[in-house]
């Protein structure tokens, strides 16, 4: 008796349709079938984002080095004891 009840409940859940109009089992199949493609797309997007961040970090580091060099040059030009400013 217990097993028949579970089978009927499972049948009702599998046949249940929601706002999409597709039975649960069909939606589940689509999700499982499309999951690898979704993961691949998300992985590519994360890879692109990481590459962008690495480029931005390299640009920021370069700009910081240029600013530090400029600051040293300006400081050296103001100091009368230093003859040759660092380059």
Number of C-alpha atoms within 10 A of each C-alpha: 5 6 8 9 10 11 11 11 12 12 11 12 13 15 14 13 15 10 6 8 10 13 15 17 14 14 16 13 11 11 12 11 11 11 12 11 11 12 11 11 12 12 12 12 12 12 12 12 12 12 12 12 12 12 12 12 12 12 12 12 12 12 12 12 12 12 12 12 14 14 12 15 15 13 14 16 15 11 10 8 8 11 9 9 13 13 7
